[in-house]
Every structure is written in C-alpha cells, then in structure tokens.
Amino acid sequence: MSTFSNWKTDNYKFVGKAFDTAYADRLNRLSPVVGEVNARSIDYEITGSGGYGEAPAYDGENLNEGSLKRGFKTIITPVEYTLSIPVGYKEAKIDKQGETKKVGTKLGDSMAMTVYLHVLRMFANAWNPSRKGGDGVCWASSAHPVASRGSTGRTFEPDPDAGTYSNVTADAFSVSAITAAQVRANRFLTPDGLPFMCEFDTVLISPELEEKAKKLFGENARLCPTGDPESDLNAANPVYGMRYLVMGGGADGFSAKQWAVCDRRLMKELVNIVYNTRPTVMQSPQDNPLKDLYTAYADFGVGWGDARMIVFGDPS
C-alpha cells in the first residue's frame, strides 16, 4: 500500500531535472544580447543612460555645481503563464523514468519557448508605433529624443532642446550597411551631451539572411573585397570576426530582410527579461490517486530601456 501511495513523490525528481535542463538549453541562445533580471514587484523600471556631462574648468575659487541630465525609464510589468500536464499511474509504472522525463522535458521546452517567443516578438515589433518605450517612440525610430527634462508621475517628457537621433536605416544587409551603422552609433550623444561609447560587435539577422552572414563573418571571410565574399577581388573585410545571432523563428522575429547591429554588452544591460518567478515546475495536488499533475509556471515580462546600442535595418 505504501509503495502505491508514494508513486507521485518518486516522479518529481525526474520531471524537475528534465525541466531545468530543457529550459536552460533553449534560453542560452539569447544570452549574448538579452540580460535577465530578478524582480519582486508588480513592475520593474529599466533605466536608460544619463549623467552630469563634461566637467567645466575650475577657476580656483568657485565650485561648479552640476545637474543630472536624465534619460528615460521603461516600465515592464511581468505576467503569469502556466501549463499543466498529467502523468498517469500506469504510464509511470511501466516506464517511470522515461515517461516523467518526457513530461519534464516537454514542459521545459514549452516554458522556454514562451519566453523566447516574447523576446522575438519584442524585436519584431521594434518598428511598431503602438509599442512605445519610455522615450515615447518605438524601439526602431528616426526620432528618439536624446534626453528628458523630467517626469510627470512615471511618464517622462522629452527635452526638445536636446534634439533627437535615429537608430534606423533602410539599407539592405551588407558590409557597407553595417559599417555605416557603426559610424552613426559613434556619433550618438548621451542625455548629458557626452559621446556615446559603444562597440557595435554583433549582428542580428532573420533566418533568410543567415547564409550571407556566414559568408561575411565565417572563417573564409577574412579576406574579401569591401565585404563581398563572392567577388574575385582580394581586399580586407572590415567586419570579419563579428558575431551574429538569428533573431527569428516560425512566424515570429525579424522578417526576411530585417536585420540589426548592436553592442552586445550594452544590450545585456538595457534589454531584459524581467522575472518575478523564473520558469519552474511543481506538483499539483489531485483528488484522483491515479493522476499526478505537473504545472509549469513563470511570471515575466520583456523590454528595452534605451535605443542607442542598436541600429535596425529594414529595406522593405
């Protein structure tokens, strides 16, 4: 009798281990450009850049009192997600380790892909004017305000005197487009008027552009004519050695011609998955003694806090 009553207890170690492994494997592909934050609140603020600007010369007597030039804050509100799968007594009795591992793996895949798809959709909606960040415009915009002049409640007002900047291009994916975006980013200013220090070292592409990315950034791309690896001419490729990441899958993420180039260090700081609860799996009490129910749960949101660290390309 005791063996029967404990069958559910024995299952959990197999389900939990398989869940954790599957989840980690799936989400690792985003880690180069998307950071993770643990939060314990209804919402979370991603703070963009800001500072005090260049220090004036000292006249030997009077101190130079400065003031903070603000960027913008973007509010991320995590949402709960769940998925429950039952394991039957007979299934577990016949193949306890195999059946429970399968349930754990598939639940882990489902929750990892739920997070992954939300990230892909964030990038797909970069050009969507209805998906505004803390600066009041969409992520890929020709009119990002450089600085704010303060906030009313939690809404920040742009400072019109600070001007705007653009992080979009209509150029098709190519070496010249990448280098032009790198030059543009090095002319960006922070909210306090300082040069925006960045290293645009990573390219994000659609699945359709991966073949070209392999030619540009792979082993055989070290020497090629101004970025055309298919030419017979022999010249240095200025983007050889850059990393690339496919930001698309299924119906989500970048469309066929869309791409971006970014600073992956700053991306991890300013583009976040915000977790109140990281994906986990738990046993749910059941009245039916022949059913063991496992519920996967996560409480998260995704968002970005600045746009200077990425330039988006869409020639379509």
C-alpha beads as a LAMMPS data file, in Angstrom:
LAMMPS data file: protein, C-alpha beads

316 atoms
315 bonds

1 atom types
1 bond types

-500.0 500.0 xlo xhi
-500.0 500.0 ylo yhi
-500.0 500.0 zlo zhi

Masses

1 110.0

Atoms # bond

1 1 1 0.000 0.000 0.000
2 1 1 2.837 2.422 0.870
3 1 1 4.542 1.846 -2.492
4 1 1 1.385 2.863 -4.308
5 1 1 0.852 5.955 -2.171
6 1 1 4.413 7.170 -2.778
7 1 1 4.474 6.812 -6.545
8 1 1 3.898 10.540 -7.108
9 1 1 6.713 11.510 -4.763
10 1 1 9.180 9.422 -6.748
11 1 1 8.165 11.090 -10.018
12 1 1 9.126 14.654 -9.187
13 1 1 12.920 14.228 -9.236
14 1 1 12.743 13.033 -12.856
15 1 1 10.310 15.721 -14.016
16 1 1 12.137 18.579 -12.274
17 1 1 15.607 17.686 -13.525
18 1 1 14.434 17.244 -17.121
19 1 1 12.509 20.541 -16.952
20 1 1 15.527 22.550 -15.743
21 1 1 17.820 21.080 -18.397
22 1 1 15.406 21.700 -21.271
23 1 1 14.674 25.260 -20.186
24 1 1 18.339 26.234 -19.880
25 1 1 19.262 24.723 -23.251
26 1 1 16.614 26.701 -25.097
27 1 1 17.213 30.091 -23.475
28 1 1 21.007 30.052 -23.756
29 1 1 20.805 31.159 -27.383
30 1 1 19.535 34.599 -26.277
31 1 1 22.175 35.180 -23.609
32 1 1 24.673 37.102 -25.811
33 1 1 22.307 40.072 -26.265
34 1 1 19.486 39.791 -23.709
35 1 1 20.022 40.170 -19.978
36 1 1 17.983 38.684 -17.146
37 1 1 16.730 40.486 -14.051
38 1 1 15.159 39.044 -10.920
39 1 1 12.439 41.325 -9.564
40 1 1 9.903 41.072 -6.768
41 1 1 7.366 43.724 -7.595
42 1 1 4.307 44.388 -9.722
43 1 1 6.508 46.154 -12.265
44 1 1 10.157 46.944 -12.926
45 1 1 11.876 50.033 -14.347
46 1 1 14.655 49.682 -16.926
47 1 1 16.680 52.884 -16.694
48 1 1 18.338 54.315 -19.780
49 1 1 21.564 56.303 -19.826
50 1 1 22.043 59.647 -18.068
51 1 1 24.707 61.664 -16.266
52 1 1 26.208 65.021 -15.356
53 1 1 28.019 65.858 -18.573
54 1 1 31.517 67.264 -19.093
55 1 1 33.157 68.951 -16.104
56 1 1 33.919 72.704 -16.537
57 1 1 37.319 74.181 -15.705
58 1 1 37.846 75.225 -12.072
59 1 1 38.556 78.927 -11.512
60 1 1 40.400 78.286 -8.283
61 1 1 37.618 79.564 -6.063
62 1 1 34.093 78.649 -7.129
63 1 1 32.872 75.054 -7.308
64 1 1 30.965 74.052 -10.422
65 1 1 27.646 72.640 -9.326
66 1 1 26.127 70.372 -11.948
67 1 1 22.726 68.834 -12.545
68 1 1 21.611 65.430 -13.728
69 1 1 20.659 65.138 -17.387
70 1 1 18.124 62.356 -17.489
71 1 1 17.408 59.616 -19.922
72 1 1 14.163 57.651 -19.816
73 1 1 12.756 54.779 -17.797
74 1 1 10.701 51.985 -19.339
75 1 1 8.222 50.162 -17.113
76 1 1 7.994 46.378 -17.538
77 1 1 5.029 44.578 -15.974
78 1 1 5.565 40.807 -15.627
79 1 1 2.644 38.496 -16.473
80 1 1 1.969 34.979 -15.166
81 1 1 1.978 31.974 -17.529
82 1 1 1.085 28.366 -16.711
83 1 1 0.778 24.988 -18.424
84 1 1 -0.294 21.739 -16.719
85 1 1 0.298 18.140 -17.885
86 1 1 -0.892 14.964 -16.084
87 1 1 1.097 11.750 -15.669
88 1 1 -0.985 8.595 -15.257
89 1 1 -0.161 5.886 -12.717
90 1 1 0.019 3.170 -15.379
91 1 1 2.301 5.266 -17.621
92 1 1 4.684 5.927 -14.764
93 1 1 4.592 2.322 -13.528
94 1 1 5.540 0.939 -16.954
95 1 1 8.295 3.498 -17.636
96 1 1 8.723 5.842 -14.688
97 1 1 11.986 7.470 -15.716
98 1 1 11.169 7.674 -19.439
99 1 1 7.612 8.982 -19.080
100 1 1 8.322 11.516 -16.367
101 1 1 11.488 12.731 -18.090
102 1 1 9.488 13.257 -21.288
103 1 1 6.891 15.333 -19.442
104 1 1 9.607 17.399 -17.741
105 1 1 11.500 17.970 -20.992
106 1 1 8.426 18.994 -22.963
107 1 1 7.190 21.320 -20.210
108 1 1 10.674 22.851 -20.022
109 1 1 10.661 23.353 -23.793
110 1 1 7.214 24.954 -23.664
111 1 1 8.123 27.450 -20.965
112 1 1 11.498 28.269 -22.536
113 1 1 9.867 28.845 -25.917
114 1 1 7.188 31.001 -24.279
115 1 1 9.933 33.326 -23.019
116 1 1 11.857 33.053 -26.296
117 1 1 8.815 33.964 -28.408
118 1 1 8.138 37.045 -26.292
119 1 1 11.708 38.191 -26.979
120 1 1 11.337 37.521 -30.723
121 1 1 8.090 39.490 -30.776
122 1 1 9.759 42.395 -28.991
123 1 1 12.296 42.579 -31.828
124 1 1 9.614 42.048 -34.490
125 1 1 7.650 44.966 -33.027
126 1 1 10.651 47.297 -32.956
127 1 1 9.115 49.278 -35.848
128 1 1 5.551 49.142 -34.459
129 1 1 4.473 52.690 -33.466
130 1 1 1.983 51.288 -30.966
131 1 1 4.790 49.580 -28.998
132 1 1 6.413 52.601 -27.383
133 1 1 9.314 52.643 -24.968
134 1 1 9.941 55.017 -22.112
135 1 1 11.033 57.761 -24.527
136 1 1 7.606 57.809 -26.184
137 1 1 8.529 56.237 -29.543
138 1 1 9.015 52.713 -30.849
139 1 1 12.376 50.987 -30.492
140 1 1 13.359 51.464 -34.164
141 1 1 12.665 55.151 -34.742
142 1 1 14.115 58.124 -36.604
143 1 1 13.006 60.464 -33.805
144 1 1 14.292 59.187 -30.462
145 1 1 14.612 62.109 -28.028
146 1 1 18.162 62.381 -26.704
147 1 1 17.168 63.379 -23.165
148 1 1 14.197 64.016 -20.925
149 1 1 13.501 67.135 -18.921
150 1 1 11.839 65.275 -16.073
151 1 1 8.809 63.166 -15.410
152 1 1 5.165 63.610 -14.557
153 1 1 4.428 60.650 -12.353
154 1 1 6.084 57.809 -14.252
155 1 1 5.809 59.405 -17.701
156 1 1 8.941 61.142 -18.949
157 1 1 8.780 64.291 -21.084
158 1 1 11.367 64.733 -23.858
159 1 1 13.685 67.727 -23.715
160 1 1 13.205 69.427 -27.114
161 1 1 16.444 71.382 -26.723
162 1 1 18.477 68.158 -26.542
163 1 1 17.418 67.100 -30.034
164 1 1 16.710 63.640 -31.451
165 1 1 18.598 60.754 -33.007
166 1 1 17.753 57.938 -35.429
167 1 1 18.577 54.260 -34.972
168 1 1 17.036 53.045 -38.241
169 1 1 18.346 52.522 -41.747
170 1 1 16.706 51.469 -44.997
171 1 1 19.928 49.863 -46.229
172 1 1 19.887 46.189 -47.119
173 1 1 22.098 43.897 -45.050
174 1 1 25.686 44.280 -46.267
175 1 1 29.157 45.158 -45.047
176 1 1 28.740 48.797 -46.073
177 1 1 25.400 48.986 -44.232
178 1 1 26.970 47.534 -41.090
179 1 1 29.935 49.910 -41.130
180 1 1 27.657 52.891 -41.822
181 1 1 25.573 51.946 -38.776
182 1 1 28.744 51.655 -36.688
183 1 1 29.791 55.160 -37.734
184 1 1 26.334 56.523 -36.932
185 1 1 26.336 54.979 -33.466
186 1 1 29.696 56.546 -32.669
187 1 1 28.104 59.961 -33.300
188 1 1 25.282 59.382 -30.839
189 1 1 25.211 61.528 -27.698
190 1 1 24.198 60.524 -24.180
191 1 1 21.489 62.579 -22.423
192 1 1 24.203 64.699 -20.759
193 1 1 25.806 65.532 -24.101
194 1 1 28.794 63.181 -23.975
195 1 1 29.872 60.854 -26.803
196 1 1 28.064 57.533 -26.625
197 1 1 30.831 54.998 -26.097
198 1 1 29.896 51.764 -27.856
199 1 1 31.281 48.847 -29.817
200 1 1 28.857 47.531 -32.405
201 1 1 30.185 43.984 -32.457
202 1 1 27.139 41.772 -33.028
203 1 1 24.676 41.462 -35.897
204 1 1 21.107 40.216 -35.523
205 1 1 19.549 38.738 -38.640
206 1 1 16.498 36.958 -39.993
207 1 1 16.778 33.237 -40.825
208 1 1 16.809 34.167 -44.514
209 1 1 19.984 36.244 -44.064
210 1 1 21.972 33.582 -42.232
211 1 1 23.655 32.226 -45.348
212 1 1 25.007 35.679 -46.169
213 1 1 26.058 36.211 -42.538
214 1 1 28.099 33.006 -42.624
215 1 1 29.937 34.279 -45.687
216 1 1 30.617 37.678 -44.119
217 1 1 31.641 36.534 -40.646
218 1 1 32.895 32.994 -41.111
219 1 1 36.385 31.551 -41.476
220 1 1 36.512 32.145 -45.222
221 1 1 35.545 35.831 -44.893
222 1 1 38.878 37.093 -43.532
223 1 1 39.835 38.452 -46.970
224 1 1 37.164 39.678 -49.344
225 1 1 36.584 42.784 -51.436
226 1 1 34.969 45.507 -49.362
227 1 1 32.634 42.976 -47.872
228 1 1 31.662 40.990 -50.935
229 1 1 32.910 37.458 -50.230
230 1 1 31.766 36.241 -53.651
231 1 1 33.972 38.641 -55.610
232 1 1 37.271 37.607 -57.191
233 1 1 38.995 40.740 -55.886
234 1 1 41.099 40.453 -52.742
235 1 1 40.735 43.073 -50.011
236 1 1 40.257 43.196 -46.259
237 1 1 36.783 42.514 -44.897
238 1 1 36.195 45.162 -42.197
239 1 1 33.542 43.099 -40.397
240 1 1 35.391 39.795 -40.288
241 1 1 35.104 38.219 -36.849
242 1 1 31.855 39.886 -35.804
243 1 1 29.297 37.649 -34.164
244 1 1 25.814 37.112 -35.491
245 1 1 22.616 35.788 -33.952
246 1 1 19.464 34.669 -35.756
247 1 1 16.569 36.662 -34.317
248 1 1 13.647 34.851 -35.902
249 1 1 11.822 31.559 -35.977
250 1 1 8.453 30.328 -37.172
251 1 1 6.186 33.324 -37.684
252 1 1 8.000 35.478 -35.105
253 1 1 11.055 37.718 -35.011
254 1 1 12.633 39.566 -37.931
255 1 1 11.030 39.266 -41.355
256 1 1 13.108 38.141 -44.330
257 1 1 15.065 41.365 -44.994
258 1 1 15.238 42.820 -41.493
259 1 1 18.486 42.963 -39.530
260 1 1 20.250 44.954 -36.804
261 1 1 23.729 45.628 -35.485
262 1 1 24.368 46.241 -31.801
263 1 1 26.731 46.437 -28.835
264 1 1 26.120 43.143 -27.071
265 1 1 27.485 44.335 -23.693
266 1 1 25.083 47.272 -23.595
267 1 1 22.266 45.130 -24.945
268 1 1 22.531 42.814 -21.937
269 1 1 22.332 45.836 -19.623
270 1 1 19.427 47.554 -21.349
271 1 1 17.377 44.745 -22.940
272 1 1 15.993 42.474 -20.257
273 1 1 13.820 39.530 -19.434
274 1 1 12.358 40.573 -16.083
275 1 1 11.401 37.628 -13.881
276 1 1 9.265 37.750 -10.798
277 1 1 9.431 33.957 -10.969
278 1 1 11.708 32.102 -13.356
279 1 1 10.137 29.136 -15.145
280 1 1 9.644 26.322 -12.676
281 1 1 7.617 23.136 -12.402
282 1 1 5.597 21.949 -9.423
283 1 1 3.334 19.074 -8.490
284 1 1 -0.318 19.994 -8.128
285 1 1 -2.424 18.160 -5.511
286 1 1 -5.025 15.891 -7.109
287 1 1 -8.129 14.146 -5.767
288 1 1 -7.593 11.390 -8.318
289 1 1 -4.989 8.972 -6.875
290 1 1 -4.142 7.730 -10.393
291 1 1 -3.171 11.147 -11.775
292 1 1 -0.023 13.091 -10.984
293 1 1 -0.360 16.657 -12.326
294 1 1 2.658 18.836 -13.109
295 1 1 2.247 22.587 -13.589
296 1 1 4.903 24.747 -15.236
297 1 1 4.797 28.357 -14.104
298 1 1 6.585 31.602 -14.950
299 1 1 5.988 35.273 -14.162
300 1 1 7.948 37.520 -16.533
301 1 1 7.996 40.421 -18.967
302 1 1 10.450 41.700 -21.596
303 1 1 11.507 45.186 -22.596
304 1 1 14.237 47.665 -23.532
305 1 1 15.450 50.789 -21.772
306 1 1 17.462 52.592 -24.481
307 1 1 17.888 52.578 -28.260
308 1 1 21.408 53.907 -28.790
309 1 1 23.026 50.473 -28.500
310 1 1 21.287 49.093 -31.599
311 1 1 20.609 50.198 -35.184
312 1 1 17.787 48.433 -37.015
313 1 1 17.781 47.812 -40.764
314 1 1 14.652 47.292 -42.862
315 1 1 14.977 47.814 -46.636
316 1 1 11.480 46.514 -47.410

Bonds

1 1 1 2
2 1 2 3
3 1 3 4
4 1 4 5
5 1 5 6
6 1 6 7
7 1 7 8
8 1 8 9
9 1 9 10
10 1 10 11
11 1 11 12
12 1 12 13
13 1 13 14
14 1 14 15
15 1 15 16
16 1 16 17
17 1 17 18
18 1 18 19
19 1 19 20
20 1 20 21
21 1 21 22
22 1 22 23
23 1 23 24
24 1 24 25
25 1 25 26
26 1 26 27
27 1 27 28
28 1 28 29
29 1 29 30
30 1 30 31
31 1 31 32
32 1 32 33
33 1 33 34
34 1 34 35
35 1 35 36
36 1 36 37
37 1 37 38
38 1 38 39
39 1 39 40
40 1 40 41
41 1 41 42
42 1 42 43
43 1 43 44
44 1 44 45
45 1 45 46
46 1 46 47
47 1 47 48
48 1 48 49
49 1 49 50
50 1 50 51
51 1 51 52
52 1 52 53
53 1 53 54
54 1 54 55
55 1 55 56
56 1 56 57
57 1 57 58
58 1 58 59
59 1 59 60
60 1 60 61
61 1 61 62
62 1 62 63
63 1 63 64
64 1 64 65
65 1 65 66
66 1 66 67
67 1 67 68
68 1 68 69
69 1 69 70
70 1 70 71
71 1 71 72
72 1 72 73
73 1 73 74
74 1 74 75
75 1 75 76
76 1 76 77
77 1 77 78
78 1 78 79
79 1 79 80
80 1 80 81
81 1 81 82
82 1 82 83
83 1 83 84
84 1 84 85
85 1 85 86
86 1 86 87
87 1 87 88
88 1 88 89
89 1 89 90
90 1 90 91
91 1 91 92
92 1 92 93
93 1 93 94
94 1 94 95
95 1 95 96
96 1 96 97
97 1 97 98
98 1 98 99
99 1 99 100
100 1 100 101
101 1 101 102
102 1 102 103
103 1 103 104
104 1 104 105
105 1 105 106
106 1 106 107
107 1 107 108
108 1 108 109
109 1 109 110
110 1 110 111
111 1 111 112
112 1 112 113
113 1 113 114
114 1 114 115
115 1 115 116
116 1 116 117
117 1 117 118
118 1 118 119
119 1 119 120
120 1 120 121
121 1 121 122
122 1 122 123
123 1 123 124
124 1 124 125
125 1 125 126
126 1 126 127
127 1 127 128
128 1 128 129
129 1 129 130
130 1 130 131
131 1 131 132
132 1 132 133
133 1 133 134
134 1 134 135
135 1 135 136
136 1 136 137
137 1 137 138
138 1 138 139
139 1 139 140
140 1 140 141
141 1 141 142
142 1 142 143
143 1 143 144
144 1 144 145
145 1 145 146
146 1 146 147
147 1 147 148
148 1 148 149
149 1 149 150
150 1 150 151
151 1 151 152
152 1 152 153
153 1 153 154
154 1 154 155
155 1 155 156
156 1 156 157
157 1 157 158
158 1 158 159
159 1 159 160
160 1 160 161
161 1 161 162
162 1 162 163
163 1 163 164
164 1 164 165
165 1 165 166
166 1 166 167
167 1 167 168
168 1 168 169
169 1 169 170
170 1 170 171
171 1 171 172
172 1 172 173
173 1 173 174
174 1 174 175
175 1 175 176
176 1 176 177
177 1 177 178
178 1 178 179
179 1 179 180
180 1 180 181
181 1 181 182
182 1 182 183
183 1 183 184
184 1 184 185
185 1 185 186
186 1 186 187
187 1 187 188
188 1 188 189
189 1 189 190
190 1 190 191
191 1 191 192
192 1 192 193
193 1 193 194
194 1 194 195
195 1 195 196
196 1 196 197
197 1 197 198
198 1 198 199
199 1 199 200
200 1 200 201
201 1 201 202
202 1 202 203
203 1 203 204
204 1 204 205
205 1 205 206
206 1 206 207
207 1 207 208
208 1 208 209
209 1 209 210
210 1 210 211
211 1 211 212
212 1 212 213
213 1 213 214
214 1 214 215
215 1 215 216
216 1 216 217
217 1 217 218
218 1 218 219
219 1 219 220
220 1 220 221
221 1 221 222
222 1 222 223
223 1 223 224
224 1 224 225
225 1 225 226
226 1 226 227
227 1 227 228
228 1 228 229
229 1 229 230
230 1 230 231
231 1 231 232
232 1 232 233
233 1 233 234
234 1 234 235
235 1 235 236
236 1 236 237
237 1 237 238
238 1 238 239
239 1 239 240
240 1 240 241
241 1 241 242
242 1 242 243
243 1 243 244
244 1 244 245
245 1 245 246
246 1 246 247
247 1 247 248
248 1 248 249
249 1 249 250
250 1 250 251
251 1 251 252
252 1 252 253
253 1 253 254
254 1 254 255
255 1 255 256
256 1 256 257
257 1 257 258
258 1 258 259
259 1 259 260
260 1 260 261
261 1 261 262
262 1 262 263
263 1 263 264
264 1 264 265
265 1 265 266
266 1 266 267
267 1 267 268
268 1 268 269
269 1 269 270
270 1 270 271
271 1 271 272
272 1 272 273
273 1 273 274
274 1 274 275
275 1 275 276
276 1 276 277
277 1 277 278
278 1 278 279
279 1 279 280
280 1 280 281
281 1 281 282
282 1 282 283
283 1 283 284
284 1 284 285
285 1 285 286
286 1 286 287
287 1 287 288
288 1 288 289
289 1 289 290
290 1 290 291
291 1 291 292
292 1 292 293
293 1 293 294
294 1 294 295
295 1 295 296
296 1 296 297
297 1 297 298
298 1 298 299
299 1 299 300
300 1 300 301
301 1 301 302
302 1 302 303
303 1 303 304
304 1 304 305
305 1 305 306
306 1 306 307
307 1 307 308
308 1 308 309
309 1 309 310
310 1 310 311
311 1 311 312
312 1 312 313
313 1 313 314
314 1 314 315
315 1 315 316
